């Protein structure tokens, strides 16, 4: 038999609040990288080898940069879900304590 489980809702809520800062950092990294890559332009050349390289690798690189751009929003969503989970756990615990006390 187990001793049950426990959720540290205060710690979960505190950690959830850190995701906003992480999202801001990820956004700044994305903007800086996108700006630098844009300033550099294509660096593989216009010959057949360069065109072949670009055809093979540029779409994946563009997709990765796009995914990085979406990361701040996703981090904010995760932080929100953690905060909601902490709130839900705390409410359930309070309801259970009240029900058992009656």
N, C-alpha and C positions, 0 to 999 in steps of 0.2 A: 504494500500500500504506500502511496506517496503522501507527502505532506501538503499536497495541493500546489498551487502556483501563486506567484505574487507579481504584480506589475508596479513598477516605480513610476507612477503617473507624473509626478513632479519632474523627475529626470527626463522622461520622455517629452514632456512639454517644453522643458528648457532646450533640449537638443533640437526639437522641431523648430524652435526660434532661430537656430543657427543656419538654417537652410537659406534664408534670405541673403545673408552675407556671402554664402557659397555661390548662390545664383549670381550675385553682383560681380564676384570675382570671375566666374566663368564667362559672364557677358563681356567684361573688360578684356579678358584674354581673347575671346572670339573677335571683338572689334579690332584689337591691335593686330592680330594675325591676319584678318581679312584686309585691313588697310595695307599692311606690309606686302602681302601677296599681290594685291591689286597694283601697288606701286612698282613691283618687280615685273609684272606681266609674265608672259610665257618665256621660259628660260631654256627651252629645249631646241630652239632653232627652227628654221623654216624648211630645212632640207627633208629628204625622204625619211631619214632616221628620226629626226625631230618630230615630224608629223606622225610617224608610227608610234613613237613614245607617247606623244600627246593623246593620240586616239586610244591607246591602251590604259593610260594612267590618269589623265585629266578628269574623266567622269567620276572615278572613284574618289579622287582628291576633292572635287567639288561637292560630292555627296557627303564626305566626311566633314567638310567645312560647314555645310548646311546643318548636319547633325549637331555640331558643336554650337551653332547658333540657336538651336532649339533647347540646348541643355539648361539655360537659366530658367526657362518656363517649367521644365520638367522638375528641376530641383525645388522650385517654389511649390509645385503640386505635391511633391513628396513631403515637404515640410508641413503643408496644410493637412495632408492625410495623417501624419504623425500627431499633429495637434488635435485633430478630430478623434483619433484613436485614444489619446490620453484623456480627453474630455469624456469620451464614451465609457472608458474603463472606470474613471472616477465616479461617474453618475451611476453606473451599475453597482459599484461597490457601496455607494451611499444608499441606493435602493435596497440592496441586500441586507445591509446593517439595519436599516429601518424595519424591514420585513421581519428579520429575526428578533428584533427587539420588541415587537408587538406581541 
